[in-house]
């Protein structure tokens, strides 16, 4: 039995979020949440929240023992990018890209 959770339009770049996603892929849920609690990155609490949400979804679907769940797949897709401009010297402007991402977590039973 699989369960999934998706967090969309997170204001963090996909490249930074993939660093955290790669660290928890394949781990069981308890160790993944503990690992994310001690990780000093902006994305770590967001991913922990998604993992907990996926566990709650699994309990709703009918998983008997949530301790047997592990992180089957985690992937981060790029979301919409906000484009802003900053004034620079001599009347020029520089484009600033404020990136966002969509984070998906899939849990499965061992």
MODELLER restraints for C-alpha pairs under 7 A, 6 or more apart:
rsr = mdl.restraints
at = mdl.atoms
rsr.add(forms.Gaussian(group=physical.xy_distance, feature=features.Distance(at['CA:1:A'], at['CA:108:A']), mean=5.92, stdev=0.5))
rsr.add(forms.Gaussian(group=physical.xy_distance, feature=features.Distance(at['CA:1:A'], at['CA:109:A']), mean=6.26, stdev=0.5))
rsr.add(forms.Gaussian(group=physical.xy_distance, feature=features.Distance(at['CA:2:A'], at['CA:106:A']), mean=6.80, stdev=0.5))
rsr.add(forms.Gaussian(group=physical.xy_distance, feature=features.Distance(at['CA:2:A'], at['CA:107:A']), mean=5.56, stdev=0.5))
rsr.add(forms.Gaussian(group=physical.xy_distance, feature=features.Distance(at['CA:2:A'], at['CA:108:A']), mean=4.52, stdev=0.5))
rsr.add(forms.Gaussian(group=physical.xy_distance, feature=features.Distance(at['CA:3:A'], at['CA:54:A']), mean=5.94, stdev=0.5))
rsr.add(forms.Gaussian(group=physical.xy_distance, feature=features.Distance(at['CA:3:A'], at['CA:57:A']), mean=6.07, stdev=0.5))
rsr.add(forms.Gaussian(group=physical.xy_distance, feature=features.Distance(at['CA:3:A'], at['CA:58:A']), mean=5.09, stdev=0.5))
rsr.add(forms.Gaussian(group=physical.xy_distance, feature=features.Distance(at['CA:3:A'], at['CA:106:A']), mean=5.75, stdev=0.5))
rsr.add(forms.Gaussian(group=physical.xy_distance, feature=features.Distance(at['CA:3:A'], at['CA:107:A']), mean=5.31, stdev=0.5))
rsr.add(forms.Gaussian(group=physical.xy_distance, feature=features.Distance(at['CA:3:A'], at['CA:108:A']), mean=6.63, stdev=0.5))
rsr.add(forms.Gaussian(group=physical.xy_distance, feature=features.Distance(at['CA:4:A'], at['CA:54:A']), mean=5.15, stdev=0.5))
rsr.add(forms.Gaussian(group=physical.xy_distance, feature=features.Distance(at['CA:4:A'], at['CA:105:A']), mean=5.52, stdev=0.5))
rsr.add(forms.Gaussian(group=physical.xy_distance, feature=features.Distance(at['CA:4:A'], at['CA:106:A']), mean=4.31, stdev=0.5))
rsr.add(forms.Gaussian(group=physical.xy_distance, feature=features.Distance(at['CA:4:A'], at['CA:107:A']), mean=6.13, stdev=0.5))
rsr.add(forms.Gaussian(group=physical.xy_distance, feature=features.Distance(at['CA:5:A'], at['CA:50:A']), mean=6.08, stdev=0.5))
rsr.add(forms.Gaussian(group=physical.xy_distance, feature=features.Distance(at['CA:5:A'], at['CA:53:A']), mean=6.24, stdev=0.5))
rsr.add(forms.Gaussian(group=physical.xy_distance, feature=features.Distance(at['CA:5:A'], at['CA:54:A']), mean=4.89, stdev=0.5))
rsr.add(forms.Gaussian(group=physical.xy_distance, feature=features.Distance(at['CA:5:A'], at['CA:104:A']), mean=5.89, stdev=0.5))
rsr.add(forms.Gaussian(group=physical.xy_distance, feature=features.Distance(at['CA:5:A'], at['CA:105:A']), mean=5.46, stdev=0.5))
rsr.add(forms.Gaussian(group=physical.xy_distance, feature=features.Distance(at['CA:5:A'], at['CA:106:A']), mean=6.72, stdev=0.5))
rsr.add(forms.Gaussian(group=physical.xy_distance, feature=features.Distance(at['CA:6:A'], at['CA:50:A']), mean=6.87, stdev=0.5))
rsr.add(forms.Gaussian(group=physical.xy_distance, feature=features.Distance(at['CA:6:A'], at['CA:103:A']), mean=5.73, stdev=0.5))
rsr.add(forms.Gaussian(group=physical.xy_distance, feature=features.Distance(at['CA:6:A'], at['CA:104:A']), mean=4.43, stdev=0.5))
rsr.add(forms.Gaussian(group=physical.xy_distance, feature=features.Distance(at['CA:6:A'], at['CA:105:A']), mean=6.47, stdev=0.5))
rsr.add(forms.Gaussian(group=physical.xy_distance, feature=features.Distance(at['CA:7:A'], at['CA:50:A']), mean=6.72, stdev=0.5))
rsr.add(forms.Gaussian(group=physical.xy_distance, feature=features.Distance(at['CA:7:A'], at['CA:102:A']), mean=5.73, stdev=0.5))
rsr.add(forms.Gaussian(group=physical.xy_distance, feature=features.Distance(at['CA:7:A'], at['CA:103:A']), mean=5.20, stdev=0.5))
rsr.add(forms.Gaussian(group=physical.xy_distance, feature=features.Distance(at['CA:7:A'], at['CA:104:A']), mean=6.47, stdev=0.5))
rsr.add(forms.Gaussian(group=physical.xy_distance, feature=features.Distance(at['CA:8:A'], at['CA:101:A']), mean=6.57, stdev=0.5))
rsr.add(forms.Gaussian(group=physical.xy_distance, feature=features.Distance(at['CA:8:A'], at['CA:102:A']), mean=4.30, stdev=0.5))
rsr.add(forms.Gaussian(group=physical.xy_distance, feature=features.Distance(at['CA:8:A'], at['CA:103:A']), mean=6.39, stdev=0.5))
rsr.add(forms.Gaussian(group=physical.xy_distance, feature=features.Distance(at['CA:9:A'], at['CA:79:A']), mean=5.84, stdev=0.5))
rsr.add(forms.Gaussian(group=physical.xy_distance, feature=features.Distance(at['CA:9:A'], at['CA:100:A']), mean=5.56, stdev=0.5))
rsr.add(forms.Gaussian(group=physical.xy_distance, feature=features.Distance(at['CA:9:A'], at['CA:101:A']), mean=5.38, stdev=0.5))
rsr.add(forms.Gaussian(group=physical.xy_distance, feature=features.Distance(at['CA:9:A'], at['CA:102:A']), mean=5.63, stdev=0.5))
rsr.add(forms.Gaussian(group=physical.xy_distance, feature=features.Distance(at['CA:10:A'], at['CA:100:A']), mean=5.28, stdev=0.5))
rsr.add(forms.Gaussian(group=physical.xy_distance, feature=features.Distance(at['CA:10:A'], at['CA:101:A']), mean=5.25, stdev=0.5))
rsr.add(forms.Gaussian(group=physical.xy_distance, feature=features.Distance(at['CA:10:A'], at['CA:102:A']), mean=6.33, stdev=0.5))
rsr.add(forms.Gaussian(group=physical.xy_distance, feature=features.Distance(at['CA:11:A'], at['CA:99:A']), mean=6.52, stdev=0.5))
rsr.add(forms.Gaussian(group=physical.xy_distance, feature=features.Distance(at['CA:11:A'], at['CA:100:A']), mean=4.53, stdev=0.5))
rsr.add(forms.Gaussian(group=physical.xy_distance, feature=features.Distance(at['CA:11:A'], at['CA:101:A']), mean=6.75, stdev=0.5))
rsr.add(forms.Gaussian(group=physical.xy_distance, feature=features.Distance(at['CA:12:A'], at['CA:99:A']), mean=6.25, stdev=0.5))
rsr.add(forms.Gaussian(group=physical.xy_distance, feature=features.Distance(at['CA:12:A'], at['CA:100:A']), mean=5.06, stdev=0.5))
rsr.add(forms.Gaussian(group=physical.xy_distance, feature=features.Distance(at['CA:12:A'], at['CA:101:A']), mean=6.30, stdev=0.5))
rsr.add(forms.Gaussian(group=physical.xy_distance, feature=features.Distance(at['CA:13:A'], at['CA:99:A']), mean=5.07, stdev=0.5))
rsr.add(forms.Gaussian(group=physical.xy_distance, feature=features.Distance(at['CA:13:A'], at['CA:100:A']), mean=5.20, stdev=0.5))
rsr.add(forms.Gaussian(group=physical.xy_distance, feature=features.Distance(at['CA:13:A'], at['CA:101:A']), mean=5.98, stdev=0.5))
rsr.add(forms.Gaussian(group=physical.xy_distance, feature=features.Distance(at['CA:14:A'], at['CA:76:A']), mean=5.98, stdev=0.5))
rsr.add(forms.Gaussian(group=physical.xy_distance, feature=features.Distance(at['CA:14:A'], at['CA:77:A']), mean=6.28, stdev=0.5))
rsr.add(forms.Gaussian(group=physical.xy_distance, feature=features.Distance(at['CA:14:A'], at['CA:78:A']), mean=5.54, stdev=0.5))
rsr.add(forms.Gaussian(group=physical.xy_distance, feature=features.Distance(at['CA:14:A'], at['CA:100:A']), mean=6.77, stdev=0.5))
rsr.add(forms.Gaussian(group=physical.xy_distance, feature=features.Distance(at['CA:14:A'], at['CA:101:A']), mean=5.24, stdev=0.5))
rsr.add(forms.Gaussian(group=physical.xy_distance, feature=features.Distance(at['CA:17:A'], at['CA:43:A']), mean=5.85, stdev=0.5))
rsr.add(forms.Gaussian(group=physical.xy_distance, feature=features.Distance(at['CA:17:A'], at['CA:76:A']), mean=6.78, stdev=0.5))
rsr.add(forms.Gaussian(group=physical.xy_distance, feature=features.Distance(at['CA:18:A'], at['CA:76:A']), mean=6.04, stdev=0.5))
rsr.add(forms.Gaussian(group=physical.xy_distance, feature=features.Distance(at['CA:20:A'], at['CA:43:A']), mean=6.99, stdev=0.5))
rsr.add(forms.Gaussian(group=physical.xy_distance, feature=features.Distance(at['CA:20:A'], at['CA:44:A']), mean=6.54, stdev=0.5))
rsr.add(forms.Gaussian(group=physical.xy_distance, feature=features.Distance(at['CA:21:A'], at['CA:74:A']), mean=5.84, stdev=0.5))
rsr.add(forms.Gaussian(group=physical.xy_distance, feature=features.Distance(at['CA:21:A'], at['CA:75:A']), mean=6.72, stdev=0.5))
rsr.add(forms.Gaussian(group=physical.xy_distance, feature=features.Distance(at['CA:24:A'], at['CA:32:A']), mean=5.53, stdev=0.5))
rsr.add(forms.Gaussian(group=physical.xy_distance, feature=features.Distance(at['CA:25:A'], at['CA:71:A']), mean=5.65, stdev=0.5))
rsr.add(forms.Gaussian(group=physical.xy_distance, feature=features.Distance(at['CA:25:A'], at['CA:72:A']), mean=6.59, stdev=0.5))
rsr.add(forms.Gaussian(group=physical.xy_distance, feature=features.Distance(at['CA:25:A'], at['CA:73:A']), mean=6.07, stdev=0.5))
rsr.add(forms.Gaussian(group=physical.xy_distance, feature=features.Distance(at['CA:25:A'], at['CA:74:A']), mean=6.14, stdev=0.5))
rsr.add(forms.Gaussian(group=physical.xy_distance, feature=features.Distance(at['CA:26:A'], at['CA:70:A']), mean=6.44, stdev=0.5))
rsr.add(forms.Gaussian(group=physical.xy_distance, feature=features.Distance(at['CA:26:A'], at['CA:71:A']), mean=5.12, stdev=0.5))
rsr.add(forms.Gaussian(group=physical.xy_distance, feature=features.Distance(at['CA:26:A'], at['CA:72:A']), mean=5.65, stdev=0.5))
rsr.add(forms.Gaussian(group=physical.xy_distance, feature=features.Distance(at['CA:27:A'], at['CA:70:A']), mean=5.66, stdev=0.5))
rsr.add(forms.Gaussian(group=physical.xy_distance, feature=features.Distance(at['CA:27:A'], at['CA:71:A']), mean=5.64, stdev=0.5))
rsr.add(forms.Gaussian(group=physical.xy_distance, feature=features.Distance(at['CA:28:A'], at['CA:69:A']), mean=6.02, stdev=0.5))
rsr.add(forms.Gaussian(group=physical.xy_distance, feature=features.Distance(at['CA:28:A'], at['CA:70:A']), mean=3.83, stdev=0.5))
rsr.add(forms.Gaussian(group=physical.xy_distance, feature=features.Distance(at['CA:28:A'], at['CA:71:A']), mean=5.97, stdev=0.5))
rsr.add(forms.Gaussian(group=physical.xy_distance, feature=features.Distance(at['CA:29:A'], at['CA:69:A']), mean=5.96, stdev=0.5))
rsr.add(forms.Gaussian(group=physical.xy_distance, feature=features.Distance(at['CA:29:A'], at['CA:70:A']), mean=5.09, stdev=0.5))
rsr.add(forms.Gaussian(group=physical.xy_distance, feature=features.Distance(at['CA:29:A'], at['CA:71:A']), mean=6.32, stdev=0.5))
rsr.add(forms.Gaussian(group=physical.xy_distance, feature=features.Distance(at['CA:33:A'], at['CA:48:A']), mean=5.71, stdev=0.5))
rsr.add(forms.Gaussian(group=physical.xy_distance, feature=features.Distance(at['CA:36:A'], at['CA:44:A']), mean=5.30, stdev=0.5))
rsr.add(forms.Gaussian(group=physical.xy_distance, feature=features.Distance(at['CA:36:A'], at['CA:45:A']), mean=6.76, stdev=0.5))
rsr.add(forms.Gaussian(group=physical.xy_distance, feature=features.Distance(at['CA:36:A'], at['CA:48:A']), mean=6.09, stdev=0.5))
rsr.add(forms.Gaussian(group=physical.xy_distance, feature=features.Distance(at['CA:50:A'], at['CA:105:A']), mean=6.83, stdev=0.5))
rsr.add(forms.Gaussian(group=physical.xy_distance, feature=features.Distance(at['CA:51:A'], at['CA:105:A']), mean=6.53, stdev=0.5))
rsr.add(forms.Gaussian(group=physical.xy_distance, feature=features.Distance(at['CA:54:A'], at['CA:107:A']), mean=6.80, stdev=0.5))
rsr.add(forms.Gaussian(group=physical.xy_distance, feature=features.Distance(at['CA:55:A'], at['CA:66:A']), mean=6.86, stdev=0.5))
rsr.add(forms.Gaussian(group=physical.xy_distance, feature=features.Distance(at['CA:68:A'], at['CA:109:A']), mean=5.51, stdev=0.5))
rsr.add(forms.Gaussian(group=physical.xy_distance, feature=features.Distance(at['CA:68:A'], at['CA:110:A']), mean=5.76, stdev=0.5))
rsr.add(forms.Gaussian(group=physical.xy_distance, feature=features.Distance(at['CA:69:A'], at['CA:107:A']), mean=6.20, stdev=0.5))
rsr.add(forms.Gaussian(group=physical.xy_distance, feature=features.Distance(at['CA:69:A'], at['CA:108:A']), mean=5.40, stdev=0.5))
rsr.add(forms.Gaussian(group=physical.xy_distance, feature=features.Distance(at['CA:69:A'], at['CA:109:A']), mean=4.49, stdev=0.5))
rsr.add(forms.Gaussian(group=physical.xy_distance, feature=features.Distance(at['CA:69:A'], at['CA:110:A']), mean=6.30, stdev=0.5))
rsr.add(forms.Gaussian(group=physical.xy_distance, feature=features.Distance(at['CA:70:A'], at['CA:107:A']), mean=5.55, stdev=0.5))
rsr.add(forms.Gaussian(group=physical.xy_distance, feature=features.Distance(at['CA:70:A'], at['CA:108:A']), mean=5.67, stdev=0.5))
rsr.add(forms.Gaussian(group=physical.xy_distance, feature=features.Distance(at['CA:70:A'], at['CA:109:A']), mean=6.31, stdev=0.5))
rsr.add(forms.Gaussian(group=physical.xy_distance, feature=features.Distance(at['CA:70:A'], at['CA:110:A']), mean=6.97, stdev=0.5))
rsr.add(forms.Gaussian(group=physical.xy_distance, feature=features.Distance(at['CA:71:A'], at['CA:106:A']), mean=6.18, stdev=0.5))
rsr.add(forms.Gaussian(group=physical.xy_distance, feature=features.Distance(at['CA:71:A'], at['CA:107:A']), mean=4.69, stdev=0.5))
rsr.add(forms.Gaussian(group=physical.xy_distance, feature=features.Distance(at['CA:71:A'], at['CA:108:A']), mean=6.64, stdev=0.5))
rsr.add(forms.Gaussian(group=physical.xy_distance, feature=features.Distance(at['CA:72:A'], at['CA:106:A']), mean=5.60, stdev=0.5))
rsr.add(forms.Gaussian(group=physical.xy_distance, feature=features.Distance(at['CA:72:A'], at['CA:107:A']), mean=5.14, stdev=0.5))
rsr.add(forms.Gaussian(group=physical.xy_distance, feature=features.Distance(at['CA:72:A'], at['CA:108:A']), mean=5.82, stdev=0.5))
rsr.add(forms.Gaussian(group=physical.xy_distance, feature=features.Distance(at['CA:73:A'], at['CA:105:A']), mean=6.03, stdev=0.5))
rsr.add(forms.Gaussian(group=physical.xy_distance, feature=features.Distance(at['CA:73:A'], at['CA:106:A']), mean=5.16, stdev=0.5))
rsr.add(forms.Gaussian(group=physical.xy_distance, feature=features.Distance(at['CA:74:A'], at['CA:104:A']), mean=5.71, stdev=0.5))
rsr.add(forms.Gaussian(group=physical.xy_distance, feature=features.Distance(at['CA:74:A'], at['CA:105:A']), mean=4.61, stdev=0.5))
rsr.add(forms.Gaussian(group=physical.xy_distance, feature=features.Distance(at['CA:74:A'], at['CA:106:A']), mean=6.31, stdev=0.5))
rsr.add(forms.Gaussian(group=physical.xy_distance, feature=features.Distance(at['CA:75:A'], at['CA:103:A']), mean=6.06, stdev=0.5))
rsr.add(forms.Gaussian(group=physical.xy_distance, feature=features.Distance(at['CA:75:A'], at['CA:104:A']), mean=5.49, stdev=0.5))
rsr.add(forms.Gaussian(group=physical.xy_distance, feature=features.Distance(at['CA:75:A'], at['CA:105:A']), mean=6.82, stdev=0.5))
rsr.add(forms.Gaussian(group=physical.xy_distance, feature=features.Distance(at['CA:76:A'], at['CA:101:A']), mean=6.60, stdev=0.5))
rsr.add(forms.Gaussian(group=physical.xy_distance, feature=features.Distance(at['CA:76:A'], at['CA:102:A']), mean=5.67, stdev=0.5))
rsr.add(forms.Gaussian(group=physical.xy_distance, feature=features.Distance(at['CA:76:A'], at['CA:103:A']), mean=4.57, stdev=0.5))
rsr.add(forms.Gaussian(group=physical.xy_distance, feature=features.Distance(at['CA:76:A'], at['CA:104:A']), mean=6.36, stdev=0.5))
rsr.add(forms.Gaussian(group=physical.xy_distance, feature=features.Distance(at['CA:77:A'], at['CA:101:A']), mean=5.60, stdev=0.5))
rsr.add(forms.Gaussian(group=physical.xy_distance, feature=features.Distance(at['CA:77:A'], at['CA:102:A']), mean=5.12, stdev=0.5))
rsr.add(forms.Gaussian(group=physical.xy_distance, feature=features.Distance(at['CA:77:A'], at['CA:103:A']), mean=6.51, stdev=0.5))
rsr.add(forms.Gaussian(group=physical.xy_distance, feature=features.Distance(at['CA:78:A'], at['CA:100:A']), mean=6.28, stdev=0.5))
rsr.add(forms.Gaussian(group=physical.xy_distance, feature=features.Distance(at['CA:78:A'], at['CA:101:A']), mean=4.36, stdev=0.5))
rsr.add(forms.Gaussian(group=physical.xy_distance, feature=features.Distance(at['CA:78:A'], at['CA:102:A']), mean=6.12, stdev=0.5))
rsr.add(forms.Gaussian(group=physical.xy_distance, feature=features.Distance(at['CA:79:A'], at['CA:100:A']), mean=4.82, stdev=0.5))
rsr.add(forms.Gaussian(group=physical.xy_distance, feature=features.Distance(at['CA:79:A'], at['CA:101:A']), mean=4.13, stdev=0.5))
rsr.add(forms.Gaussian(group=physical.xy_distance, feature=features.Distance(at['CA:79:A'], at['CA:102:A']), mean=5.76, stdev=0.5))
rsr.add(forms.Gaussian(group=physical.xy_distance, feature=features.Distance(at['CA:80:A'], at['CA:99:A']), mean=6.72, stdev=0.5))
rsr.add(forms.Gaussian(group=physical.xy_distance, feature=features.Distance(at['CA:80:A'], at['CA:100:A']), mean=5.88, stdev=0.5))
rsr.add(forms.Gaussian(group=physical.xy_distance, feature=features.Distance(at['CA:81:A'], at['CA:97:A']), mean=6.33, stdev=0.5))
rsr.add(forms.Gaussian(group=physical.xy_distance, feature=features.Distance(at['CA:81:A'], at['CA:98:A']), mean=5.62, stdev=0.5))
rsr.add(forms.Gaussian(group=physical.xy_distance, feature=features.Distance(at['CA:81:A'], at['CA:99:A']), mean=4.57, stdev=0.5))
rsr.add(forms.Gaussian(group=physical.xy_distance, feature=features.Distance(at['CA:81:A'], at['CA:100:A']), mean=6.03, stdev=0.5))
rsr.add(forms.Gaussian(group=physical.xy_distance, feature=features.Distance(at['CA:82:A'], at['CA:97:A']), mean=5.91, stdev=0.5))
rsr.add(forms.Gaussian(group=physical.xy_distance, feature=features.Distance(at['CA:82:A'], at['CA:98:A']), mean=4.99, stdev=0.5))
rsr.add(forms.Gaussian(group=physical.xy_distance, feature=features.Distance(at['CA:82:A'], at['CA:99:A']), mean=6.44, stdev=0.5))
rsr.add(forms.Gaussian(group=physical.xy_distance, feature=features.Distance(at['CA:83:A'], at['CA:95:A']), mean=6.85, stdev=0.5))
rsr.add(forms.Gaussian(group=physical.xy_distance, feature=features.Distance(at['CA:83:A'], at['CA:96:A']), mean=5.94, stdev=0.5))
rsr.add(forms.Gaussian(group=physical.xy_distance, feature=features.Distance(at['CA:83:A'], at['CA:97:A']), mean=4.97, stdev=0.5))
rsr.add(forms.Gaussian(group=physical.xy_distance, feature=features.Distance(at['CA:83:A'], at['CA:98:A']), mean=6.34, stdev=0.5))
rsr.add(forms.Gaussian(group=physical.xy_distance, feature=features.Distance(at['CA:84:A'], at['CA:95:A']), mean=5.86, stdev=0.5))
rsr.add(forms.Gaussian(group=physical.xy_distance, feature=features.Distance(at['CA:84:A'], at['CA:96:A']), mean=5.00, stdev=0.5))
rsr.add(forms.Gaussian(group=physical.xy_distance, feature=features.Distance(at['CA:84:A'], at['CA:97:A']), mean=6.38, stdev=0.5))
rsr.add(forms.Gaussian(group=physical.xy_distance, feature=features.Distance(at['CA:85:A'], at['CA:93:A']), mean=6.14, stdev=0.5))
rsr.add(forms.Gaussian(group=physical.xy_distance, feature=features.Distance(at['CA:85:A'], at['CA:94:A']), mean=5.50, stdev=0.5))
rsr.add(forms.Gaussian(group=physical.xy_distance, feature=features.Distance(at['CA:85:A'], at['CA:95:A']), mean=4.61, stdev=0.5))
rsr.add(forms.Gaussian(group=physical.xy_distance, feature=features.Distance(at['CA:85:A'], at['CA:96:A']), mean=5.61, stdev=0.5))
rsr.add(forms.Gaussian(group=physical.xy_distance, feature=features.Distance(at['CA:86:A'], at['CA:93:A']), mean=5.50, stdev=0.5))
rsr.add(forms.Gaussian(group=physical.xy_distance, feature=features.Distance(at['CA:86:A'], at['CA:94:A']), mean=5.25, stdev=0.5))
rsr.add(forms.Gaussian(group=physical.xy_distance, feature=features.Distance(at['CA:86:A'], at['CA:95:A']), mean=6.48, stdev=0.5))
rsr.add(forms.Gaussian(group=physical.xy_distance, feature=features.Distance(at['CA:86:A'], at['CA:96:A']), mean=6.98, stdev=0.5))
rsr.add(forms.Gaussian(group=physical.xy_distance, feature=features.Distance(at['CA:87:A'], at['CA:93:A']), mean=4.51, stdev=0.5))
rsr.add(forms.Gaussian(group=physical.xy_distance, feature=features.Distance(at['CA:87:A'], at['CA:94:A']), mean=6.47, stdev=0.5))
rsr.add(forms.Gaussian(group=physical.xy_distance, feature=features.Distance(at['CA:88:A'], at['CA:94:A']), mean=6.63, stdev=0.5))
